[in-house]
Structure formats: structure tokens, C-alpha cells
Amino acid sequence: MESEGLLEVLHKPHVLFFHFSRPFFSSQYLSPFLDTSKNLRVYISIKPLCILREIYHYPVTACLVPICSLYGAAVTTVEGVGSIKTRIHPVQERLAKCHGTQCGFCSPGMVMSIYTLLRNHPEPTPEQITESLGGNLCRCTGYRPIVESGKTFCVESAVCQMKGSGKCCMDQEERSFSDKQEKICTKLYNEDEFQPLDPTQEPIFPPELIRMAEDPNKRRLVFQGERTTWITPVTLNDLLELKTNFPKAPLIMGNTTVGPSVKFSNKFHPVFISPLGLPDLYFVDSTDDGVTIGAGYSLAQLNDALQFIVSEQPKEKTKTYRALLKHLRTLAGAQIRNMATLGGHVVSRPNYSDLNPILAAGNAIINLISKEGERQIPLDGHFLERSPDASLKPEEVVLSVYIPHSPQWHFVSGLRMAQRQENASAIANAGMSVQFEEGTDRIKALQMFYGSVGPTVVSASQACQQLIGRQWDDQMLSDACRLVLDEIYIPPAAKGGMVEYRRTLIISLLFKFYLRVRQGLNKMDPQKFPNIPEKFLSALEDFPIETPQGIQMFQCVDPSQPPQDPVGHPVMHQSAIKHATGEAVFVDDMPPIAQELFLAVVTSTRAHAKIISIDTSEALALPGVVDVITAEDVPGDNNHQGEIFYAQNEVICVGQIVCTVAADTYAHAKEVAKKVKIAYEDLEPRIITIEQALEHNSFLSVEKKIEQGNVEQAFKYVDQIIEGEVHVEGQEHFYMETQTILAIPQEEDKEMVLHLGTQFPTHVQEYVAAALNVPRSRIACHMKRAGGAFGGKVTKPALLGAVCAVAANKTSRPIRFVLERGNDMLITAGRHPLFGKYKIGFMNNGVIKAADVEYYINGGCTPDESEMVIEFIVLKSENAYNIPNFRCRGRACKTNLPSNTAFRGFGFPQATVVVEAYITAVASQCNLPPEQVKEINMYKRTSETAYGQTFNPALLRRCWKECLEKSSFSARKQAAEEFNKNNYWKKRGLAVVPMKFTIGIPLTYYNQAAALVHIYLDGSVLVIHGGCEIGQGLHTKMIQVASRELNIPESYIHLPETSTITVPNAVFTAGSMGTDINGKAVQNACQILMARLQPVIRKNPNGTWEDWSTAGSLGYQTNMDWEKGKGNPYPYFVCGASCSEVEVDCLTGAHKLLRTDIFVDAAFSINPALDIGQVEGAFIQGMGLYTTEELKYSPEGVLYSRGPDDYKIPTVTEIPKEFYVTLVRSQNPIAIYSSKGLGEAAMFLGSSVLFAIYDAVTAARRERGLTKTFTLSSPATPELIRMTCVDQFTDLVSVGRRGPIISTPYVGSQVLGMDS
């Protein structure tokens, strides 16, 4: 197998390490940003002899690394770090024991990032830990425990973690979080269990590679393939000769530019030249005038070199270097910075470059070389704007870049704004410099370069020229803003939209530069140049990237509980170690099966059209293709319960599967899919938005309604009535493991076996059986684990499983079906966008007397779960408030978008934003604090909800009270108000939100489960149940239950997988019900077995478990009568509250989450570590929904946001600087061991960040004289925040429009209602 893999490299020199290594390593070990279905890292340890002859370890992105580029490098994947079969590494152990893994798909990447850091810095700082994780994504944990696992390697600091508070962190814990009635614990793991880190035990760099690198007789390395040739020169002359012979051949260093162009733009290059390791390209030459840095330096090495230079040179000489260093910290992630090179970045001239504008402003020079000789070209506007006379000749190579020292009276700055702080391309950025006549503030030279506002980096050269000779004062600034806006024109239909926002950023960034220079002049001569107003000072600094900290609080286990009983203890996830070592097997890790084929999809490019023809002739002629599968090949139902497997006759959304291609490799299948030609005829209407659906009366279900009191009558007797609208946009699940299915047809009885990651194996079984027209008993679905799900793997795997099974049935061969990230996002959709309308009647004291609320969701083109989602929205529409006259109506709209589906919280996170919005609006109208109006209208005593279910609010009010008190809300609110008085361009906001969340489903059938427990003769126990392990730790809790019930150690118990063979007809694992219903089933089965063992135990009371060892459970009874609008739809409630504090930059729209306090009623937690992990992960996912995660569509229904480049989930830098989570103890006798399901509830608590942003924006608007109520919809993106903070710059953009400035209308973009 190994020789075959190496042989493949010789035939395909362009093959990436990710694809080469797939036969040897599991999918989750490797990486995503190209093959974005995978999201982790491989790390490479190399010895670049040209740089101090040191061995340097660095992590890289596996799917960007061409295998040929690794010649001479030592490669380590997670298996080389540690294994459960030999010895696990301390990094793996601590990640697992600190509960830094849930689904486990991202865990190997986290391990590799921390491991690599430790190889270079055995005693890292907390800041280095955070920086090392900046390029990694996790959707489950919320990052806090991952960071904490890394911090265990940091040298203990004598400085208290709660620095700045004036109190010790332990005093804070004791003062705020102890309870006289119960003992509170704050440690989820025991550091004493950790094995120490011993750097001397790490693998050494292979001596043979050292000898090879030092060989003086090295020869040119050539890999010759069928279509491409890879050449690695060994001398500079060799490189120049190659470039002369192959002038169009790209130079490959980090492959961060060429790689994506090959992957996504189908660029083909017959020759690749890779001068990696060429000594002439790796050097730093520092002189009195500046520094010359070799083009081969990676951006990480550039960072190190600049850090050294800054430390050695006087501060006034290093302005350009410090501006570059600031941007290097947030440019991409650590992995990309280790791969991308200075020369490659400069010469590729990306329009979004953060560095090139600064280099241009700093008067950098590019040193070129060719066979003709050397020459220099300035890195200026002509070069960046790709002027032909300022570009490289085809045979030239960038040798180095010269960056001069900053002279006196010269100022250089870099500025940027992105959707999130790190690892995101800029929405707009700038490099600016000004040179003054000595001793004055008169402009001698001025340069301004902007990125991400045009097809290239653009220079405002004309504006700068007109400002020469002007004084650096407010009038100059005013003129500069107008001149720059006139010169830099962004057309209305510009790619990416956000036209007014980007135009506003152009002058907002200019204003920041103006202030920085004013401050710099003041420092040089305070007498001559007055400083900027103190209220403006905070505008100068970007938000710092800081290491998060916090405390997690939960009930301690009763000291009288037997030590062997694990219930209530923070037990590590049962697969955590396997997650961290990469030995947890996911579906795509399963080894290839004989005659296995790969499936690629052909999806519709039209939202609503008739299929005229499908031409597969050209596709079927390509190598490797076995068959093309269409609707004609479905032996059974092609439309099951409204869900269409293969489009037939017409398509009803962009992304609908029209046909699939089965081929011998995925690469072949993908190529064949591109050759399938489909002719369409567009049909009307094409309905994309909720508003269009309302216009066409297009719905998926009938109206759902609940009502209490007399709403219309109540409106007649109130002091005020307000009406409003709120938009809450959708959300992509972005699970780390995309939809993956392995379908294996059996030789007998039309049986089919499927391995897949799903939350609902029974559903898959049903759909596959329907598609194949066989009894369900012939379909076996196996589910070991899923790499995240969040609702996205409830119904969608059934549709995709049917598509895959039909292909397997037709070809009679196993089919492996793995969706790439872009197709996954396109086909499977996500959370329902919501449009809410409200009419609220209230008294002047804030008491709400009547509420009339309407909800509409965008369900997409087929039913999916939309009717149940709108039912949940209507039933949960009160949140925590008891309004005596209340009416709520809701409908699911039918549109020509892919069908939206289940998502964590199931409508509650969208609906309750509307509730909190109208509560906040009432507070604004009454001139009262929002928290006061919330408390006034909150449930106060046991009452019936609007749908007639009894609710006791004691726990709600307890969580609310504790959240206010223990977060020091009042004191911090006053401090924020004081901060806002003293800062004009930055504002702080606080918000606290209460939560009344319901658990379960209004249908009794969905509230039951079954379990199968075997006791073997050796005393070992096998537990199988119908729930699915998707990262939430369900299997771990089931083992804890069985351990308690059977009174045996957890080590005796094994839980293999979920299967339709062993536990039939199981319901989905969703709605926070997994532990409740499956735990009861396991408990019931164990109790039955223990009852059977009682006669044996009585005969031998002193025997051991081994001596003694020589089912279905009724669930909760729930109901809902929609005709009456009354019922008992939920078994119990989960209450909570969250308080968040943010700081907003009014000039850019950036925000920083300073602190979050969460209090959740957990009753008795079976496993506090898992429950806290669920709360933290849900909160961060909710925060993403309400802030950075933005889905964008074209008016034609085409999804633009189809990968991590376009869709920004939170990273480690977005989580709260201080993060406190408390599980509040209570009783819940209806559930297993009095526990509660917490998987979804905290999703909504992320809205405390949204409303804290609202509070900060309100403060900004109030100071600017805008006092009327406004609506801040969700998500509160930087664009929405900035454009709501109306000021002279937004006014200037509006007044100075060149024609109508209207962004490309995105369906997914938020709607802003604003009265000024």
C-alpha cells in the first residue's frame, strides 16, 4: 500500500499531502481550508539550514501542502504524537481530561497546534497558546476548555488571574458563588493526574535528513507526472534558468495562492517550480537605512524578524515594522502564516492584502532577479494596481523586499476591519503614511492605500497630491474625506456588497489615522501640537486579543455517595482520549471496501425551472466513470413525504440534486459531474424571501396560534402602543464533519447496510427503504459517532442516504458519499430565517397589558421540519414574560430555497429575539432600563402559560436574581455609563436576558426510547440504546447510569454504536432529550436485570459482580391541541439568565465581548463537565448566530456563503474575555436522577451579546442626538453596528453618493429599521 501511494506521487506531482495521506491517516487528522469538509491540521517539522541552522517546528494546513514540497522535511501527524496503543502524549491527555473535546473531529488539529507550540516553546505564555489556536475552528466546545488545556503547560504566574479587580480570584469565588445550603465545586479536572511534559522524550529530527540537507552535491529534484512536472532547483542560477525556460510556470512556496486557484478556479499548470529552501531567498540584511528580507521568508518568520528589529532599533525608526506586526498577528491563522511567504504575498497582489498597503505606505522596494540581471521596482500604487509597466516580467523572480526605516516626522499606520478579529479577510483595510516638513505639521508627502474596496489594492494618489502643503488639522481632514470618496468609487453592484459600509470605512479609517498622527505630533512637541481630545483617545487602539479566563460552578457530589458511583462527577467523555489521538473512527475513516465507488452530485443552478434535458454523453466518455444516476433509477418512491431525492421534470431550488455520478475515484466523479449538461426553462414565480412568499400566499403549513385574554379589548385601555418588525437571519450548522455516507449493497435479499453520521437512524432507514421499495427490515443503519450535528443531521441524512443507496443499488457496488463543505452548505441549508411583527400595548410604568405577535419563517422548498419549528416558535413565544392578553400566530413560508431544517434551539433562538426586542422597545418608550421592564413583566407566581400549561417561575426568578447579583450588574452598568461619558468613539453596553426554555416534543411518541443491556459471563456489560453520540457525551452519561444501576465500575461497561438492528424504531436524538429518554431506558433495562439477579445475590451475598453474573421505556406524556390552542406539550422547563458586556468601536462596527455570566437551572447534573461544555458551546454558537454568522444569497436564490472564507463562525478570539458559568441546583423528579437536558437552552442566551451591542449602540446614538427607538436586527454584523452608529462620516457617504448606492440585494442580509 505504501509503495502504491509513493508511485501515485510520481504520476501526479501536484497531489496534496491531504489526499496522499488519506489511505494512511484518518480524515480528521488532516485539514480543511481547501477540502473544506475537513477542518484540522497536520504539522511539519523541518530544518531550514539557511536560517541559523536550526530545527523549527511549525503547523501547516495539510490540504495546501503539495506532497513533493515535503522532500527533506520530517512530517508528524497526530499518530506520531501519541496513541492509545502505545503512549498518549501530555497534550492529548490534557485536552481530553480538561474536557476540550466533544464531537472530536477538530481535536487532532487542536493537539497538533498546541504540540507544535510546545516543541518550539516548552514553557509557553497564555498569549502564545491563544495565538497557536487562532487558525483552528471548533463548533462544539466554545473553545474555553481547549485554551485551558493548553494553559496547563504555562509556567504558573504569581499574578492573580482576576488582575485589576483588587481581589484574589479565590476571594471572588468564595464571595460570589458559594451557597450556604450547598457546596459549590469549581474544578472539572484534577491536575495531579496529568503526566508531566518532558521535551527530552520527543522524537529527534531524522539524522539522514540532516545529512541530505547538508549534502554539497545536491541536484535538481524533478517529479515527472502524466500532465504536470514538479521541479525543485538547488541554486539561484538553477532557478533563474528554469524561470527562463518556463516563464509561465508558477513558483510554489507555501501554495496559499496557487493551491486555491487550482482547487476552486480549475487553473492548470503543466510545470511547477518550487524554490523551497533555496538559501538565497532566506535572509535578513539590516543596515542603517532599513532592512532587506528574503522573499522565501514565511509570514511567521517575517514576524519573528520584525520583532527582533523592533527590539533593536529606536522606536521612531520602526513605525512601518510595528504597523506590519500588528496586522501579522491577525492575518489568517498560524498555519497559513507558516506557509505563505513574503515574496509570494507581495507578488500575488491580492486585493484584500493587509500587508501590501502598509509596505507601499512605508516605501518598500521589491528586489527582482532574472538571467538578465537584477532590478528594483517600488512597491507602490502602480505596482499594486497591476499597471503593466510596474509588474514583473515573466522570467523574473522576487529575490527580497527592502523596507526602509521610518524617518523622523514620518508616520505610518495599518488599519483594517473584518467580520471577526482573526482569520478573516478584511472588509476594508488601509496602509497610510504622512511625511511632514521638519518641525511642522505641514504635509510634505502623503500616501493612502486601500484594500478590499476594488479589484486591486487602490491608491488615493490624486487626493493625496491635492493635500500636499496643507496643515494637519480638522479642515484638512474634512477635505481629505471628500477627496478620497470622490477618487475611490465602489460601484453599486460591487462584489461582496456592503457598498455604503465600505465607503464609510474608507473615511473612518482615515479619521483613525488622522487621530494617530495628531497624537504622534503631540508626543514629539507637546507645546507646539495640541493633543487630541481625551474622549477620542480610545478610538486609536484596536481591541486586544487576550486569553480568556473564567470559573465554572456546579454542585459538589454528596460526600455520602459511594466512591464507585460516577453520577454527578465531571467524568471525561468516554471517547475523549481517542478523539485527541485521532483514533476515534468516523465514517470516512473506514477503510476502503472492495469495488468501492465514489459519488459526486450535480445540483440545480436555477431556483425554479423546468428540466428540458439531461445530457450525460460527454460525461460517460470520461475515464473512471461507472454510471450517472437520475430519478429514473429510483426503484421506489422518489418523493417521500414531500422530500424529493432526485429532481424530476423540474427543479425547485438552487442546490437541488438533479443527478449523481459514480466513479472509481472522487476526483474522477467530480470531473465527470462537471460534464453533465442540463438545459432549463425558467418558471415563475421564483420566490426567495419571506416577503415574496407573503406576497404570493406561499406557505408550507396552516397557521399555528395560541391566545389568552382579550387582546383587542386590552389595546383600548393602555397608555401607549408600539409596533415593530424584526428580522433574524438564518444560520449554517457548520459541523466539522460534513454529511458522509457509506452504502454497501448486500448480495442477498435486497439488503443494504449504511454507515453514516446521523441523529436519526430510523429516519434514514425509512427513506432508504422507501426509495428502494423494500421493507425497512432489509435496511441496516449503523451510527458510531458524528463530527458535530446541531440538528443538521436529523432529516438531511435520510434524503442523502436515499440518494446514495439508489446509486449503490443501481451499480451493485459500495458507494462512499462525502459532501464537500460548499455542497454541504448549499444542499442541506440550516436554521430558518425569521420575520417577526409585533404590536404591544403597555402602561407608562412599563407594564405590558397586551401583545399581538406574528412570526413567519423561510421554510424553503419542501416541508422538512418547518411545521414543527413554527409550532415550537409559537409555543415558546412568551419566553419569560406573563402578558395577560397575549396572541401569537405563525406560519412557515414556502420558497425556492433549499429546505431549512432542525437547528439547535429549534426556532426558540430566533423567536425570543423578537420578544426581547419589543421588551427593550417598551423600556425605551418608558425611559426605563430594559432589565427593569423585564422584571416587571416576568412570571412572578405559578400560573398557566398562554397555551394552558402550568409553570412555576421560582427557578426562573432565582436564576435572574443570581445573575444580576453575582455578575455585579448594577455596578458594572454604572461603570459602563461612566466609560461612555468619557469615550466618544467607543461605547460599552450591558444586557441581561432571562430564559424559559421547554424540553421535549409535543408528541408522546417522540418522548420515549429503548435500550438493550447484556451481562456476559465474565461480568462485562454491553449497553446499546437508540440515542446517537454527536459530541454531547450521551454515551458517557449512559455508562454512568448503567454503572450506578448495576453498582459496577464504568470500566466494566462498553457502548459500541447505535444501530437500527439492535434498537429498532428509535426516535431522533434532539431537543435536549437524549439523556432523559435514553437514560430512563437504560435505567429500566438495568433494573430488570438486577431484579433477575436478586435470587443469585441472596444465595451469595458476599460474592463479587463476576460471581453474580456466572427492554423499552415509557417516556413523557405530552400533548397539544392546536384547534383549541391548549395543551401540555412539554414535560418540563429549563430556566436561566445570561449577562454580557461588550465594547463597540463606533468607527468600524467592531465589538469585543468583555464578560459573560450564565446561570442555568440544571437540577442535578449527571455529568457537570459535559453539561457545562454544552452550555458554553451553545452560548458561543448562539453568539455567532447573533453577530458574525451571515448567510448571503443573490436575488436569484444562489447561496454565496459556501465555506469558511465567506461564513465566519466564532474563533477563539471571539469568546468572552471573562466567562463564568453556574449550574443552578434544583429538583426535577420527572427526569433521570432529577437531571435536565441542557444541550439547546443556552443557545438563546447568546442573545445577551446582541442586546449588549444594542445597549452600546443606543448610547452612541443618544450622544449624537438620535433618541428615538430603533430596531437592531440579527445578526448584528460590523456593517449593521457601524451604519447604525450614525455620525458625520455616514452622513458624508450618504450625501456624497455618486448615483444611488445600493448594495447587491442579499436575501440573507439583515433589515435595519431606524428612526432618527
Secondary structure as UniProt FT lines:
FT   HELIX           2..11
FT   TURN            13..14
FT   HELIX           17..21
FT   TURN            22..24
FT   HELIX           27..29
FT   TURN            36..37
FT   STRAND          42..46
FT   TURN            49..53
FT   STRAND          56..60
FT   HELIX           62..64
FT   HELIX           67..70
FT   TURN            71..72
FT   STRAND          74..76
FT   HELIX           78..81
FT   TURN            84..85
FT   HELIX           90..97
FT   TURN            98..99
FT   HELIX           107..120
FT   HELIX           126..132
FT   TURN            133..135
FT   HELIX           144..151
FT   TURN            152..153
FT   TURN            161..164
FT   HELIX           169..177
FT   STRAND          184..185
FT   HELIX           191..193
FT   HELIX           199..201
FT   HELIX           207..213
FT   TURN            216..217
FT   STRAND          221..224
FT   STRAND          229..232
FT   HELIX           236..245
FT   TURN            247..248
FT   TURN            256..257
FT   HELIX           258..265
FT   STRAND          271..273
FT   TURN            276..277
FT   HELIX           279..281
FT   STRAND          284..286
FT   STRAND          290..294
FT   TURN            295..296
FT   HELIX           299..312
FT   HELIX           315..317
FT   HELIX           319..330
FT   HELIX           334..339
FT   HELIX           342..348
FT   TURN            351..352
FT   HELIX           356..361
FT   TURN            362..363
FT   STRAND          365..370
FT   TURN            371..372
FT   STRAND          373..378
FT   HELIX           381..384
FT   TURN            385..386
FT   HELIX           388..390
FT   TURN            394..395
FT   STRAND          397..404
FT   TURN            408..409
FT   STRAND          410..418
FT   STRAND          426..436
FT   TURN            438..439
FT   STRAND          442..451
FT   STRAND          458..459
FT   HELIX           461..467
FT   TURN            468..469
FT   HELIX           474..487
FT   TURN            492..493
FT   TURN            495..496
FT   HELIX           499..524
FT   TURN            526..528
FT   HELIX           534..540
FT   STRAND          549..555
FT   TURN            559..560
FT   TURN            563..564
FT   TURN            567..568
FT   TURN            574..575
FT   HELIX           576..581
FT   HELIX           587..589
FT   TURN            594..595
FT   STRAND          597..603
FT   STRAND          609..615
FT   HELIX           617..620
FT   TURN            623..624
FT   STRAND          625..629
FT   HELIX           631..633
FT   STRAND          639..640
FT   TURN            641..642
FT   STRAND          643..644
FT   STRAND          650..651
FT   TURN            654..655
FT   STRAND          657..663
FT   HELIX           666..675
FT   STRAND          677..682
FT   HELIX           690..696
FT   STRAND          704..708
FT   HELIX           711..715
FT   TURN            716..717
FT   STRAND          720..728
FT   STRAND          740..745
FT   TURN            749..750
FT   STRAND          752..756
FT   HELIX           761..772
FT   HELIX           776..778
FT   STRAND          779..783
FT   TURN            790..793
FT   HELIX           796..811
FT   STRAND          815..818
FT   HELIX           821..828
FT   STRAND          834..842
FT   TURN            844..845
FT   STRAND          848..860
FT   TURN            864..865
FT   HELIX           866..875
FT   TURN            876..880
FT   STRAND          885..894
FT   TURN            904..907
FT   HELIX           908..926
FT   HELIX           930..937
FT   STRAND          943..944
FT   TURN            946..947
FT   STRAND          950..951
FT   HELIX           954..966
FT   TURN            967..968
FT   HELIX           969..982
FT   STRAND          986..999
FT   HELIX           1004..1007
FT   STRAND          1009..1015
FT   TURN            1017..1018
FT   STRAND          1021..1025
FT   HELIX           1034..1046
FT   HELIX           1050..1052
FT   STRAND          1053..1054
FT   STRAND          1058..1059
FT   TURN            1060..1062
FT   TURN            1064..1065
FT   TURN            1071..1072
FT   HELIX           1074..1099
FT   TURN            1101..1102
FT   HELIX           1105..1108
FT   STRAND          1112..1113
FT   STRAND          1119..1121
FT   TURN            1122..1125
FT   STRAND          1126..1128
FT   STRAND          1132..1145
FT   TURN            1146..1148
FT   STRAND          1151..1163
FT   HELIX           1168..1186
FT   TURN            1187..1188
FT   TURN            1195..1196
FT   TURN            1204..1206
FT   HELIX           1212..1214
FT   STRAND          1218..1225
FT   TURN            1229..1230
FT   HELIX           1232..1234
FT   TURN            1239..1241
FT   HELIX           1242..1245
FT   HELIX           1247..1263
FT   TURN            1264..1265
FT   HELIX           1278..1284
FT   HELIX           1288..1295
FT   TURN            1307..1308
//
